[in-house]
Amino acid sequence: MELNRFIYLYLTGVINMAGGPGSYLFGEEERKELSDVMETGYLFRYGSEDDPNFKRKVVTFEKEFAQYSGVKYCVAVSSGTGALMCCLAALGIGPGDEVIVPGYTFIASISSIILSKAIPVLAEINESLTIDPDDVRKRITKRTRAIMPVHMLGNPCDMDRIMEIAKEHSLYVIEDCCQAAGASYKGRKVGTIGDIGAFSLNIFKTITAGDGGMVITNDYDLYERAFGFHDQGHKPNRTGVEVGNRSIVGMNMRMNELTGAVALAQVRKTDKILSLMHGKKGKLKKLISDVPGVGFRVINDEKGECATLLTLLFKDKETADKFGAKIGSKTISHSGWHVYNNMEQILEKKTATEYNCPYVCEAYGRNIEYHAHMLPRTDSILERAINVSIGVVDKGLGAAFGLDVNSTDDEIYNTAEKIKSIMKEI
Ligand SMILES: Cc1ncc(COP(=O)(O)O)c(C=O)c1O
């Protein structure tokens, strides 16, 4: 792009330099995969094996992401939200079923449950900023069908405890891994510990293709149903319109070859991205680890987390507010998108069928209520928490301050010095 044009777009906000680490590392690899596809212009995910025009980017991406995760099956889809919808459909979760989900997550974790006509039951987080297993246990009723742990900000949830509870109560576990591609918990990749896992490739994620997502599972039946749901009921990797062979009513959430091409180049960079993030986060954390008044959120697996963000936990709301103002940011509770208190659509039950609100489910004998500040523990943690970017630069997460994947050692040092000097002032 011509420099003046770039500057114009940057200044007018059309381009802003925010995104996940993968987006900062677009290069020759993405261009090569894309130009393979553009050589023939064949953009559909299906094609004939013998057709030289068909470059098999989506199918190859699915295979490589499954291999990378150590899992049997992967379906590439058009978004993380779509991936969650496929997971819920694959498990047959629907009217009257309750799904326990944390109050600190992106809205799609909750809305996908609502749009499956099931009931989201909001649970507290703990100081890992992921779902609190003790609170999950308290919220189980006879209607509970699943738990949806969200590996928030790249931190794997306490999966041992969650799986233990799920087993005890015969519940499904849907891992929302949208913010945690590449993360692992005790040696197992996220998304492979529960029954099924959902990932996002949107621009703020560890790896990205602009938009897109994946579903992974080891269970063939779940794979077939998720696949069918994403493609009008078709069986995996159809060769045409297979009338008479479709087992489920589905939608179109297919990924196209252009997205598949970028996703393929990015999945091959995942380990490099994680290693860059760990290196930078380790250095920054070390430089500020003995600054009085600065604490950190609990990380459930230090080696396995994505390290895309460093979350600071202060002793009280006042200190966190002052710190946030000094860095031109806000505490997580006020940073927008990801906190249930700021989701008026959920709290006010504004569904497309508002007058026949499907998730009130009176038929099941109970009107579930949502209201601001219904999760006091979550509120008290998030009002003391500030996100510092390591690789995900996202104002919507409260992470516009900090590093990016290309930050130098000098920049890491300067960021640490800024944190130290602010802490002296406040
Ligand atoms: C935790 C979580 N779940 C689901 C999603 C939805 O992903 P997408 O934006 O690709 O639909 C996101 C995206 O921000 C997310 O962070």
The ligand as an SDF file (V2000), in Angstrom:
LIG
                    3D

 16 16  0  0  0  0  0  0  0  0999 V2000
  -14.0440  -16.3580   24.5760 C   0  0  0  0  0  0  0  0  0  0  0  0
  -14.6000  -16.1420   23.1960 C   0  0  0  0  0  0  0  0  0  0  0  0
  -15.5980  -16.9390   22.7570 N   0  0  0  0  0  0  0  0  0  0  0  0
  -16.1130  -16.7850   21.5280 C   0  0  0  0  0  0  0  0  0  0  0  0
  -15.6640  -15.8080   20.6680 C   0  0  0  0  0  0  0  0  0  0  0  0
  -16.2990  -15.6350   19.3330 C   0  0  0  0  0  0  0  0  0  0  0  0
  -15.3970  -15.7330   18.2700 O   0  0  0  0  0  0  0  0  0  0  0  0
  -15.7070  -14.9860   16.8850 P   0  0  0  0  0  0  0  0  0  0  0  0
  -15.4780  -13.5260   17.0710 O   0  0  0  0  0  0  0  0  0  0  0  0
  -14.7150  -15.6070   15.9430 O   0  0  0  0  0  0  0  0  0  0  0  0
  -17.0960  -15.3180   16.5130 O   0  0  0  0  0  0  0  0  0  0  0  0
  -14.6480  -14.9500   21.0860 C   0  0  0  0  0  0  0  0  0  0  0  0
  -14.1710  -13.8590   20.2150 C   0  0  0  0  0  0  0  0  0  0  0  0
  -13.8470  -12.7680   20.6090 O   0  0  0  0  0  0  0  0  0  0  0  0
  -14.1090  -15.1180   22.3860 C   0  0  0  0  0  0  0  0  0  0  0  0
  -13.1400  -14.3080   22.8490 O   0  0  0  0  0  0  0  0  0  0  0  0
  1  2  1  0
  2  3  1  0
  2 15  2  0
  3  4  2  0
  4  5  1  0
  5  6  1  0
  5 12  2  0
  6  7  1  0
  7  8  1  0
  8  9  2  0
  8 10  1  0
  8 11  1  0
 12 13  1  0
 12 15  1  0
 13 14  2  0
 15 16  1  0
M  END
$$$$
